[in-house]
């Protein structure tokens, strides 16, 4: 097993506790909370909801909560709580009865939430499932258990400066031509930029040639079939590497540098997400446009997508009423209110956004994959980031990716993710 490049990083990884090593859900855990149907007889006086602590989120959900109270008579207590802090707090608070009725998580944490036994398993009727985007409910399920209700979805697309790139590149070859024509590193001018050392953004070029991290089989992934060093992954990595070698992509590029150069009007196009629309539009005005990613082999490049949703605290006394609130907050009418405030794309097919800058992302979502939600995916991100750094600096792509694959296998074994 080759470990020369990764030895220090691997030893450091061993010292970091792994979130995936949470307790298994036991029959006793599940029996504690067999929920009753939501009826007038068991209607609670109030439900507590942890809402991500941004001004936009709070404004949206206060308006939506007010409508739920008016309709049902149930008070909704909105508690501002940072998204990235909620899971740690739930692990401590929920079993002791101090947690909320609803909390909010991204789909890539679904496996961890499930294994820790923090979210109730939800039963949805076919009518309740209607209106959500294809794959959205599955992205918030684990081992056949539905534990989340989809709220918003995001992916990255091509964002471009129409003054520099009048028409979006339709193919990877056209994208490379744009880079060749507009790139002048001496002036910090580039035809196209992406954070090529982050697998999240590099993934489309791996997938285009049949590369993958874990082989997807239905709604699950085969941890014994790792494709980060297969022929397709190597080909995609070598394509990215060639752009660094030609000077089309600068070394040590990060999100802040990319954003700054693009907003200064020095970059023709970037891979970026809707989270940057507001700042980009302030800087570029009507010059800012969006489009799906270019094509490779006749198909639009596949992006990674993420989805955030509401989860019902398994220790809540009002599981089904909390579920009703989650369904209410994410229905078509309230999805539109959420978009108007938060400017995040609702995970619905029945919400018209009426904003052309979001259309490129909506179109790209038809060519996206939801981020893997099993805990073992955490074993892959750091080795792949390090591998991409080595590759973009000119090291042999096949050899580096084989070493990354060895590290992923080792870390999965340490996590016990196959048990």
ABEGO torsion letter per residue (X at the ends): XBAAAAAAAAAAAAABBBAAABBBBBAAAAAABBBBBBBAAABBABBBBBBBBBAAAAAAAAAAAAAAAAAAGBBBBBBBBBAAAAAAAAAAAAAAGABBABBBBBAAAAAAAAAAGABBBBBBBAAAABGBBBGAAAAABBGGBBABBBABBBBBBBBBBAAABABBBABAAAAAAAAAAABBAAAGBBABBBBAABAAAAAAAAAAAGBBABBBBEABBBAABBAAABAAAAAAAAAAAAAAAAGABBBGBBAAAAAAAAAAGABABBBBBAAAAAAAAAAAEAABBBBBBBBBGGBBBBBBBBBBBBBBBAABABAAAAAAAAAAAABAAAAAAAAAAAGBBBBBAABBAGBAAAAAAAAAAAABBBBBABAAAAAAAAAAAAAAAAAAAGBBAAAAAAAAAAAAAAAAAAAGAAX
